Amino acid sequence: VQLQASGGGLVQAGGSLRLSCKASGFMFSINTMGWYRQGPGKERELVATISSGGSTNYKDSVQGRFTISRDNAKRTVYLQMNSLKPEDTALYYCHLYLRRDNWGHGTQVTVSS
């Protein structure tokens, strides 16, 4: 399993970023994918998930601002992040549970006030 995340960066509060996670090494289309994040001095937390059928789930604090989606043909899961806040600053990880937790290397999102 390989999960290659990209798209992070530095953005001002109120701005937007789109994260991408390119997956390989497993049957992407039948698996639930997720995004987690870990802020400075904080534990890793779930941000959003998307099932094989497209059902989504979000952390309360990002509901309405973030959108998770997937393109099975491209084996890629996305996280569109709008109205970003300084508290969204974190290292964002792509996640797959397949026999165990599988993590990408993370992509840094920094939101300045």
C-alpha positions in Angstrom: 0.0 0.0 0.0 1.2 3.5 -0.9 -0.5 6.7 -0.2 1.0 9.8 -1.7 -0.4 13.1 -0.3 0.1 16.5 -1.8 -1.4 20.0 -2.0 -0.5 21.4 1.3 0.9 24.9 1.7 0.7 28.3 3.4 -2.5 30.2 3.1 -4.1 33.1 4.8 -7.2 32.7 7.0 -10.3 32.5 4.8 -8.4 30.9 1.9 -8.7 27.5 0.3 -6.5 24.5 -0.4 -7.1 21.2 -2.1 -5.3 18.1 -0.9 -4.8 15.1 -3.0 -3.9 11.5 -2.1 -2.8 9.2 -4.9 -3.2 5.5 -3.8 -1.7 2.3 -5.1 -1.2 -1.3 -4.1 -4.7 -2.2 -3.2 -8.3 -2.2 -4.6 -9.0 1.5 -4.2 -12.6 1.6 -5.3 -13.9 -0.8 -2.7 -12.2 0.8 0.3 -13.1 3.6 2.6 -10.6 6.4 2.6 -9.9 9.1 5.1 -8.1 12.2 6.0 -6.6 12.8 9.4 -4.6 15.7 10.8 -2.2 16.4 13.6 -1.7 19.9 14.8 1.3 21.2 16.9 1.2 19.5 20.3 -2.1 17.7 19.5 -3.1 14.1 18.9 -3.9 12.9 15.4 -7.6 13.3 14.7 -10.1 12.3 12.1 -11.1 15.0 9.6 -13.2 13.2 7.0 -14.0 9.8 5.5 -15.5 8.7 2.3 -16.9 5.2 1.7 -16.7 3.1 -1.5 -20.2 4.2 -2.2 -19.5 7.9 -1.7 -21.0 8.3 1.8 -19.1 11.0 3.7 -18.4 11.8 7.4 -16.8 14.9 8.8 -15.4 16.2 12.0 -17.8 18.7 13.4 -15.5 21.7 13.2 -14.9 21.2 9.5 -18.5 20.4 8.5 -19.6 22.8 5.8 -16.1 24.0 5.1 -14.3 20.9 3.9 -15.4 18.4 1.2 -13.9 15.0 0.7 -14.3 13.3 -2.6 -12.8 10.5 -4.7 -12.0 9.6 -8.2 -11.8 5.9 -8.5 -10.5 6.0 -12.1 -7.5 8.1 -10.9 -7.2 6.2 -7.6 -7.2 9.5 -5.8 -9.0 11.0 -2.8 -9.3 14.7 -2.4 -10.0 17.1 0.5 -11.2 20.5 -0.6 -10.7 22.9 2.3 -12.4 26.3 2.2 -12.7 29.1 4.7 -9.5 27.9 6.4 -8.8 29.0 10.0 -5.5 29.1 11.9 -6.8 26.2 14.0 -6.8 24.1 10.8 -3.0 24.3 10.8 -1.7 20.7 10.9 0.0 17.9 9.1 -2.7 16.2 7.0 -2.5 12.5 6.4 -4.3 10.2 4.0 -5.6 7.0 5.6 -6.7 3.6 4.7 -7.7 0.8 7.0 -6.7 -2.5 5.3 -5.8 -5.2 7.8 -4.1 -2.4 9.7 -3.8 1.4 9.6 -2.0 2.6 6.5 -0.8 6.2 6.4 0.7 8.5 3.8 3.6 10.7 4.6 1.5 13.8 5.3 1.3 17.2 3.8 1.7 20.4 5.8 -1.1 22.9 5.9 -0.4 26.2 7.6 -3.0 28.9 7.9 -1.9 32.4 8.9 -4.1 34.8 10.8 
